[in-house]
Amino acid sequence: MDDITGTPDKSAGAGSVVALRLSLLLPAALIAFGIVFQLVTPPQLTGAPFFVAAPLMAAPLYTWWATLAFGAAALLSAVLLHLVAGTMWESAAVHDLATELATILFVTAVAILLNRVVRRERTRLASARGAAAAAQRAVLPIPPERLDGLHVASHYEAALEDTLIGGDLYAARSTPFGVRLVMGDVRGKGLGAIETVSVILGAFYDPADRLAGRTFSSPVRLLGNLVGDVKRFADGLTTDDMALLAAHRPRNRAPW
């Protein structure tokens, strides 16, 4: 079952969460301000503009039935204010009230339609983010916490909040000659960056797995292999691409 409000993104910062919570108060605040405005101003002025705006403000923030509830609250407020003013049954007042109620009803219907469109787009975006996160985890698996006595920790965080797939990379692999590590960043975002990242990591893992035969045992040779594979299988390297290759050799391991 849906919540009454849209669920904020867990990756959003504290400032975004505070702004969302404050914006949730806007529809109710508009209705309350409209009531006060109509009570303290001359009879020819009404709170109708504020009542009309309430469901529109609720549309991107709440579920469709909560948006409908704000529209109903706006309708009820308009009727009650006319009753309090004692002009409910005057011909001119009846005409004004009918126009006001029709406007609120129409805007509420439009707001519900907008709400459904917004919710559908949010669902689509959440699905895309989930697929992107799965692709990111598949390309960048979390390395083990310990490799041959070496403590390894990793954390990935995109530079931009709405970035689905980034170009950062990291990997660690244990070999007969010690632990090999690589960290880097390639140009661009999205699937193009993931393609280059996968080529680099493939070039890193392949010689690391074949080190038992002393193939590419030197970190310098491994670095040359990385550059060569990127040139052959990806779009090539630019000055915006960078990588750091490191090696940790315990004393009891064979020399490079």
C-alpha positions, 0 to 999 in steps of 0.5 A: 500500500502506498504511503500518503506522501511520496517516499524520499530517496534514501540517498538524498542529503539532509537538506533535501529531506528537510526541504521535502518535509517543509514542502509537505506543509504547503497544501494545508498552509494554503487552505489555512491562509485562504480561510484567514484571508477571506475572514479578515478582508472585505467581502469582495475578496475571497480565498479562492486562489489559495483553495485552488492552489492547494491540490495543485501543490499536493499533486507532486508531493502526495498520493492521488487520494491525498490530493483528492482529500486536499481538493475536498478540504478546499471545497468544504472551506469555501462552502463553510466560509459562505455559511459563516458570512451569511450570504449562502443563499443570496443569488449573487453569492450563489453564483460566485460560490458555484463558480468557485466550486467548479474551479476547485473541482476542475483544478483538483481533477487536473491535479490528480492527473498530474499526480499519476504522471509524476508517480509513474515517472518516479516509479520508472526512475526508481526502476532505472536507478535499481538497474543501474545500481545492479550494473554498478555492483556487477562491474565493481564487486565489493572486494574482501575485507582481508587479502593476504593479511592486507585490510581492504575497504571500499566505498563508492559514491557518485559525485552527482546525486542524480548520476546513475552510473559513474566512471569510477573503478577499483579492484583488488586481487590476491596473486602468488606475488602479493596483492594487486590493487587498482583505482581509477576514473574514466571520462563520462557517465552511463553505459559508455563509462561502464564499458571502459571500466569493464575493459580496464578491470578485465585487463587487470583481473586476467593477468592477475589470474595468470600470475602463477605462470609468471605472466605479467608478474611485474606491476609495470607490465600489468600497467602496460597491459591495462593501457593496451587493452583499453586502446584495443577494446574501448574508445581509448584513453584521454587526459581525463582518464586516470588510474593508480596501480599498486602492489603489496608483496609480503616478505614470504612471497616470490619477487616480481 
